[in-house]
Amino acid sequence: MKKILVVAALMLSSVSTFAQHAVGSFNLQPKVGVSIANLTEVKGSDPRVGLVAGVEGEYQASDIFSVSAGVLYSMQGAKANFANLVDATNRLDYINVPIMANVYVVKGLAVKLGVQPGFNVSNKIKVNNLDAVENPAKAQSVDVSIPVGLSYEYNNFQLDARYNWGVSKA
């Protein structure tokens, strides 16, 4: 199932002291946000809203360019209703490793593009009000996506929104 993941990840926080960092500096940023994910091959499915949490490191290579990499736990999947009888939620949890190139178009505002391998750590399904169980439909152990985003840093906080285009089947 090809997956489109919208990490409208309102990624808050930052351990940094400046909105844009000095050339040659490295900073570590804790990330906490929201994931809005869907499975495009499940007709009529709705997004699953979940948590994204982890850490990213960023190296400021020049005044306008930096590279970053991180490790993020992400709750993904989708919800669906079948014939108004069965409500199902597919809970796909991943450890994602975004590797991003960041171009600062103005102070604090960055345009981001990269690649993100994701490693499936949980594949459960919840049907109606029953407890979640292992999903018999196996998910791929590795998922690859292309993240595109914008971020704005101000006073030690970062707002980051990303759209991940899934290039592999979930």
C-alpha atoms as an extended CHARMM CRD file, in Angstrom:
* protein
*
       170  EXT
         1         1  MET       CA              0.0000000000        0.0000000000        0.0000000000  PROA      1               0.0000000000
         2         2  LYS       CA              1.5780000000        3.2110000000       -1.0930000000  PROA      2               0.0000000000
         3         3  LYS       CA              1.5760000000        5.6420000000        1.7550000000  PROA      3               0.0000000000
         4         4  ILE       CA              1.3960000000        9.3930000000        1.7690000000  PROA      4               0.0000000000
         5         5  LEU       CA              2.4340000000       10.7570000000        5.1070000000  PROA      5               0.0000000000
         6         6  VAL       CA              1.6520000000       14.2880000000        6.0120000000  PROA      6               0.0000000000
         7         7  VAL       CA              3.8690000000       15.1170000000        8.8730000000  PROA      7               0.0000000000
         8         8  ALA       CA              2.2020000000       18.4080000000        9.4280000000  PROA      8               0.0000000000
         9         9  ALA       CA              4.5820000000       18.0610000000       12.2330000000  PROA      9               0.0000000000
        10        10  LEU       CA              4.2020000000       21.0840000000       14.3110000000  PROA      10              0.0000000000
        11        11  MET       CA              7.6320000000       20.3740000000       15.5860000000  PROA      11              0.0000000000
        12        12  LEU       CA              8.2150000000       22.4850000000       18.6100000000  PROA      12              0.0000000000
        13        13  SER       CA             11.3700000000       23.2520000000       20.4820000000  PROA      13              0.0000000000
        14        14  SER       CA             15.0020000000       23.6470000000       19.8120000000  PROA      14              0.0000000000
        15        15  VAL       CA             18.0340000000       23.6720000000       22.0180000000  PROA      15              0.0000000000
        16        16  SER       CA             19.5700000000       26.3890000000       19.8810000000  PROA      16              0.0000000000
        17        17  THR       CA             20.2420000000       29.9400000000       21.0030000000  PROA      17              0.0000000000
        18        18  PHE       CA             19.7810000000       31.7610000000       17.6900000000  PROA      18              0.0000000000
        19        19  ALA       CA             17.0590000000       31.7340000000       15.0420000000  PROA      19              0.0000000000
        20        20  GLN       CA             19.7330000000       30.8950000000       12.4630000000  PROA      20              0.0000000000
        21        21  HSD       CA             22.9890000000       29.3540000000       13.5970000000  PROA      21              0.0000000000
        22        22  ALA       CA             26.5900000000       30.4120000000       13.0320000000  PROA      22              0.0000000000
        23        23  VAL       CA             28.4150000000       28.8990000000       10.0500000000  PROA      23              0.0000000000
        24        24  GLY       CA             30.1740000000       25.7000000000       11.1270000000  PROA      24              0.0000000000
        25        25  SER       CA             27.9550000000       25.1560000000       14.1500000000  PROA      25              0.0000000000
        26        26  PHE       CA             26.0830000000       21.9870000000       15.0540000000  PROA      26              0.0000000000
        27        27  ASN       CA             22.9470000000       21.9730000000       17.1660000000  PROA      27              0.0000000000
        28        28  LEU       CA             20.7000000000       19.2820000000       18.5220000000  PROA      28              0.0000000000
        29        29  GLN       CA             16.9350000000       19.8430000000       18.4410000000  PROA      29              0.0000000000
        30        30  PRO       CA             14.3740000000       17.7730000000       20.3370000000  PROA      30              0.0000000000
        31        31  LYS       CA             11.2130000000       17.3600000000       18.2570000000  PROA      31              0.0000000000
        32        32  VAL       CA              7.6200000000       16.7930000000       19.3330000000  PROA      32              0.0000000000
        33        33  GLY       CA              4.7450000000       17.0780000000       16.9180000000  PROA      33              0.0000000000
        34        34  VAL       CA              1.7160000000       15.6810000000       15.1670000000  PROA      34              0.0000000000
        35        35  SER       CA              1.6030000000       13.1700000000       12.3260000000  PROA      35              0.0000000000
        36        36  ILE       CA             -1.3880000000       13.0370000000        9.9850000000  PROA      36              0.0000000000
        37        37  ALA       CA             -0.9450000000        9.8850000000        7.9030000000  PROA      37              0.0000000000
        38        38  ASN       CA             -3.0430000000        8.0110000000        5.3680000000  PROA      38              0.0000000000
        39        39  LEU       CA             -2.7780000000        4.9670000000        3.1060000000  PROA      39              0.0000000000
        40        40  THR       CA             -3.6040000000        6.0250000000       -0.4450000000  PROA      40              0.0000000000
        41        41  GLU       CA             -4.4650000000        2.5270000000       -1.6590000000  PROA      41              0.0000000000
        42        42  VAL       CA             -7.2250000000        2.0680000000        0.9280000000  PROA      42              0.0000000000
        43        43  LYS       CA            -10.2240000000        3.6530000000       -0.8040000000  PROA      43              0.0000000000
        44        44  GLY       CA            -12.2680000000        5.9180000000        1.4420000000  PROA      44              0.0000000000
        45        45  SER       CA             -9.7790000000        5.7940000000        4.2930000000  PROA      45              0.0000000000
        46        46  ASP       CA             -9.2790000000        8.6680000000        6.6960000000  PROA      46              0.0000000000
        47        47  PRO       CA             -5.9790000000        9.8370000000        8.1600000000  PROA      47              0.0000000000
        48        48  ARG       CA             -4.6550000000        8.5480000000       11.4510000000  PROA      48              0.0000000000
        49        49  VAL       CA             -3.4980000000       11.3520000000       13.7190000000  PROA      49              0.0000000000
        50        50  GLY       CA             -0.5610000000       10.4300000000       15.9260000000  PROA      50              0.0000000000
        51        51  LEU       CA              2.5460000000       11.5400000000       17.7530000000  PROA      51              0.0000000000
        52        52  VAL       CA              5.9590000000       12.3070000000       16.2680000000  PROA      52              0.0000000000
        53        53  ALA       CA              8.8490000000       12.5820000000       18.7390000000  PROA      53              0.0000000000
        54        54  GLY       CA             12.6030000000       12.3890000000       18.5230000000  PROA      54              0.0000000000
        55        55  VAL       CA             15.7180000000       14.4080000000       17.9140000000  PROA      55              0.0000000000
        56        56  GLU       CA             17.4050000000       16.0520000000       14.9160000000  PROA      56              0.0000000000
        57        57  GLY       CA             20.9120000000       17.3960000000       14.5310000000  PROA      57              0.0000000000
        58        58  GLU       CA             21.6830000000       20.2640000000       12.1490000000  PROA      58              0.0000000000
        59        59  TYR       CA             25.0390000000       21.4070000000       10.7520000000  PROA      59              0.0000000000
        60        60  GLN       CA             25.0980000000       24.9890000000        9.4250000000  PROA      60              0.0000000000
        61        61  ALA       CA             27.3920000000       24.6900000000        6.3750000000  PROA      61              0.0000000000
        62        62  SER       CA             27.0010000000       28.3110000000        5.1610000000  PROA      62              0.0000000000
        63        63  ASP       CA             24.8840000000       31.3910000000        5.8090000000  PROA      63              0.0000000000
        64        64  ILE       CA             22.0310000000       29.9570000000        3.7530000000  PROA      64              0.0000000000
        65        65  PHE       CA             22.5960000000       26.1720000000        3.7150000000  PROA      65              0.0000000000
        66        66  SER       CA             22.5040000000       23.4600000000        6.3620000000  PROA      66              0.0000000000
        67        67  VAL       CA             22.0930000000       19.7070000000        6.4960000000  PROA      67              0.0000000000
        68        68  SER       CA             20.1870000000       17.8070000000        9.1440000000  PROA      68              0.0000000000
        69        69  ALA       CA             19.5130000000       14.2350000000       10.1620000000  PROA      69              0.0000000000
        70        70  GLY       CA             17.3220000000       12.8260000000       12.8610000000  PROA      70              0.0000000000
        71        71  VAL       CA             15.6240000000        9.8870000000       14.4840000000  PROA      71              0.0000000000
        72        72  LEU       CA             11.8580000000       10.2500000000       14.9500000000  PROA      72              0.0000000000
        73        73  TYR       CA              9.2560000000        7.8600000000       16.3450000000  PROA      73              0.0000000000
        74        74  SER       CA              6.1080000000        8.3270000000       14.2380000000  PROA      74              0.0000000000
        75        75  MET       CA              2.5860000000        6.9570000000       14.6780000000  PROA      75              0.0000000000
        76        76  GLN       CA              1.2140000000        6.4110000000       11.1530000000  PROA      76              0.0000000000
        77        77  GLY       CA             -1.5430000000        4.4070000000        9.4660000000  PROA      77              0.0000000000
        78        78  ALA       CA             -5.1660000000        5.0340000000        8.4860000000  PROA      78              0.0000000000
        79        79  LYS       CA             -8.7820000000        4.6220000000        9.5640000000  PROA      79              0.0000000000
        80        80  ALA       CA            -11.5620000000        3.1300000000        7.4660000000  PROA      80              0.0000000000
        81        81  ASN       CA            -15.2320000000        2.2420000000        7.7440000000  PROA      81              0.0000000000
        82        82  PHE       CA            -16.5480000000       -0.7040000000        5.7750000000  PROA      82              0.0000000000
        83        83  ALA       CA            -20.2720000000       -0.8010000000        4.8840000000  PROA      83              0.0000000000
        84        84  ASN       CA            -21.0940000000        1.2320000000        8.0100000000  PROA      84              0.0000000000
        85        85  LEU       CA            -20.5140000000       -1.9570000000       10.0090000000  PROA      85              0.0000000000
        86        86  VAL       CA            -16.8070000000       -2.1730000000       10.7170000000  PROA      86              0.0000000000
        87        87  ASP       CA            -14.5180000000        0.6020000000       11.9230000000  PROA      87              0.0000000000
        88        88  ALA       CA            -10.8700000000       -0.3260000000       11.5010000000  PROA      88              0.0000000000
        89        89  THR       CA             -7.7120000000        1.5660000000       12.4080000000  PROA      89              0.0000000000
        90        90  ASN       CA             -4.4120000000        0.3810000000       10.9480000000  PROA      90              0.0000000000
        91        91  ARG       CA             -1.6730000000        1.4050000000       13.3970000000  PROA      91              0.0000000000
        92        92  LEU       CA              1.6870000000        1.4950000000       11.6480000000  PROA      92              0.0000000000
        93        93  ASP       CA              4.4430000000        2.8550000000       13.8910000000  PROA      93              0.0000000000
        94        94  TYR       CA              7.8520000000        3.7090000000       12.4650000000  PROA      94              0.0000000000
        95        95  ILE       CA             11.2900000000        4.8900000000       13.4370000000  PROA      95              0.0000000000
        96        96  ASN       CA             11.9650000000        7.4540000000       10.6950000000  PROA      96              0.0000000000
        97        97  VAL       CA             15.4030000000        8.8080000000        9.8150000000  PROA      97              0.0000000000
        98        98  PRO       CA             14.9810000000       12.0980000000        7.9000000000  PROA      98              0.0000000000
        99        99  ILE       CA             18.0840000000       13.3720000000        6.0860000000  PROA      99              0.0000000000
       100       100  MET       CA             17.4150000000       16.9190000000        4.9140000000  PROA      100             0.0000000000
       101       101  ALA       CA             19.0340000000       19.7530000000        2.9650000000  PROA      101             0.0000000000
       102       102  ASN       CA             17.8650000000       23.1140000000        4.3250000000  PROA      102             0.0000000000
       103       103  VAL       CA             18.0470000000       26.4160000000        2.4310000000  PROA      103             0.0000000000
       104       104  TYR       CA             17.3970000000       29.5590000000        4.4800000000  PROA      104             0.0000000000
       105       105  VAL       CA             15.5410000000       31.9770000000        2.2090000000  PROA      105             0.0000000000
       106       106  VAL       CA             15.3710000000       34.6590000000        4.9160000000  PROA      106             0.0000000000
       107       107  LYS       CA             16.6620000000       34.6850000000        8.4810000000  PROA      107             0.0000000000
       108       108  GLY       CA             15.0030000000       31.8100000000       10.3350000000  PROA      108             0.0000000000
       109       109  LEU       CA             12.8940000000       30.5640000000        7.3830000000  PROA      109             0.0000000000
       110       110  ALA       CA             14.1290000000       27.3720000000        5.7160000000  PROA      110             0.0000000000
       111       111  VAL       CA             12.9120000000       25.3510000000        2.7450000000  PROA      111             0.0000000000
       112       112  LYS       CA             13.6750000000       21.6460000000        3.2520000000  PROA      112             0.0000000000
       113       113  LEU       CA             14.0790000000       18.6460000000        0.9480000000  PROA      113             0.0000000000
       114       114  GLY       CA             15.4750000000       15.2080000000        1.6250000000  PROA      114             0.0000000000
       115       115  VAL       CA             15.0250000000       11.4800000000        1.8760000000  PROA      115             0.0000000000
       116       116  GLN       CA             13.5530000000        9.5390000000        4.7800000000  PROA      116             0.0000000000
       117       117  PRO       CA             13.9040000000        5.8250000000        5.3540000000  PROA      117             0.0000000000
       118       118  GLY       CA             11.4280000000        4.5120000000        7.9190000000  PROA      118             0.0000000000
       119       119  PHE       CA             11.6440000000        1.2480000000        9.8350000000  PROA      119             0.0000000000
       120       120  ASN       CA              8.3640000000       -0.4060000000       10.8460000000  PROA      120             0.0000000000
       121       121  VAL       CA              8.3220000000       -1.2440000000       14.5570000000  PROA      121             0.0000000000
       122       122  SER       CA              4.6160000000       -2.0210000000       15.0020000000  PROA      122             0.0000000000
       123       123  ASN       CA              1.7830000000       -3.1200000000       12.6990000000  PROA      123             0.0000000000
       124       124  LYS       CA             -1.4850000000       -3.4840000000       14.5900000000  PROA      124             0.0000000000
       125       125  ILE       CA             -5.1200000000       -3.2410000000       13.6370000000  PROA      125             0.0000000000
       126       126  LYS       CA             -7.9970000000       -2.2170000000       15.8640000000  PROA      126             0.0000000000
       127       127  VAL       CA            -11.4870000000       -3.2860000000       14.7680000000  PROA      127             0.0000000000
       128       128  ASN       CA            -14.5480000000       -1.6220000000       16.3030000000  PROA      128             0.0000000000
       129       129  ASN       CA            -13.9680000000       -1.3800000000       20.0620000000  PROA      129             0.0000000000
       130       130  LEU       CA            -11.8460000000       -4.5140000000       20.3790000000  PROA      130             0.0000000000
       131       131  ASP       CA             -8.2360000000       -4.4340000000       21.5510000000  PROA      131             0.0000000000
       132       132  ALA       CA             -5.5990000000       -3.8330000000       18.8850000000  PROA      132             0.0000000000
       133       133  VAL       CA             -3.9810000000       -7.0240000000       17.5710000000  PROA      133             0.0000000000
       134       134  GLU       CA             -1.1090000000       -7.8090000000       15.1930000000  PROA      134             0.0000000000
       135       135  ASN       CA             -2.2170000000       -7.0570000000       11.6560000000  PROA      135             0.0000000000
       136       136  PRO       CA             -2.1800000000      -10.2370000000        9.5200000000  PROA      136             0.0000000000
       137       137  ALA       CA             -1.4630000000       -8.0520000000        6.4550000000  PROA      137             0.0000000000
       138       138  LYS       CA              2.2820000000       -7.5910000000        6.7650000000  PROA      138             0.0000000000
       139       139  ALA       CA              3.7190000000       -4.1030000000        6.3450000000  PROA      139             0.0000000000
       140       140  GLN       CA              7.0320000000       -3.5830000000        4.5920000000  PROA      140             0.0000000000
       141       141  SER       CA              9.8400000000       -3.4800000000        7.1390000000  PROA      141             0.0000000000
       142       142  VAL       CA             11.4130000000       -0.4460000000        5.4040000000  PROA      142             0.0000000000
       143       143  ASP       CA              9.4970000000        2.4910000000        3.9520000000  PROA      143             0.0000000000
       144       144  VAL       CA             11.1080000000        5.2830000000        1.9170000000  PROA      144             0.0000000000
       145       145  SER       CA              9.6830000000        8.7670000000        1.4370000000  PROA      145             0.0000000000
       146       146  ILE       CA             10.7370000000       12.1740000000        0.1250000000  PROA      146             0.0000000000
       147       147  PRO       CA             10.1110000000       14.8800000000        2.7420000000  PROA      147             0.0000000000
       148       148  VAL       CA              9.4940000000       18.4570000000        1.5720000000  PROA      148             0.0000000000
       149       149  GLY       CA              8.9360000000       21.1870000000        4.1120000000  PROA      149             0.0000000000
       150       150  LEU       CA              9.2150000000       24.6370000000        5.5880000000  PROA      150             0.0000000000
       151       151  SER       CA             10.4530000000       25.6030000000        9.0150000000  PROA      151             0.0000000000
       152       152  TYR       CA             10.6680000000       28.8340000000       10.9250000000  PROA      152             0.0000000000
       153       153  GLU       CA             12.8800000000       29.3570000000       13.9650000000  PROA      153             0.0000000000
       154       154  TYR       CA             12.3760000000       32.1670000000       16.4580000000  PROA      154             0.0000000000
       155       155  ASN       CA             13.4470000000       32.5980000000       20.0880000000  PROA      155             0.0000000000
       156       156  ASN       CA             14.6010000000       28.9970000000       20.5680000000  PROA      156             0.0000000000
       157       157  PHE       CA             11.4570000000       27.4670000000       19.0730000000  PROA      157             0.0000000000
       158       158  GLN       CA             10.9580000000       25.9180000000       15.6720000000  PROA      158             0.0000000000
       159       159  LEU       CA              7.7330000000       25.4300000000       13.7650000000  PROA      159             0.0000000000
       160       160  ASP       CA              8.2650000000       22.7720000000       11.1010000000  PROA      160             0.0000000000
       161       161  ALA       CA              5.7230000000       21.4710000000        8.5810000000  PROA      161             0.0000000000
       162       162  ARG       CA              6.5900000000       18.5930000000        6.2530000000  PROA      162             0.0000000000
       163       163  TYR       CA              4.8450000000       16.6150000000        3.5790000000  PROA      163             0.0000000000
       164       164  ASN       CA              6.3210000000       13.1700000000        3.0010000000  PROA      164             0.0000000000
       165       165  TRP       CA              5.7090000000       11.6880000000       -0.4230000000  PROA      165             0.0000000000
       166       166  GLY       CA              5.7900000000        7.8990000000       -0.0620000000  PROA      166             0.0000000000
       167       167  VAL       CA              7.8630000000        6.2900000000       -2.8070000000  PROA      167             0.0000000000
       168       168  SER       CA              7.6090000000        2.7260000000       -1.5110000000  PROA      168             0.0000000000
       169       169  LYS       CA              4.6630000000        0.5580000000       -0.5500000000  PROA      169             0.0000000000
       170       170  ALA       CA              3.8130000000        0.4760000000        3.1420000000  PROA      170             0.0000000000
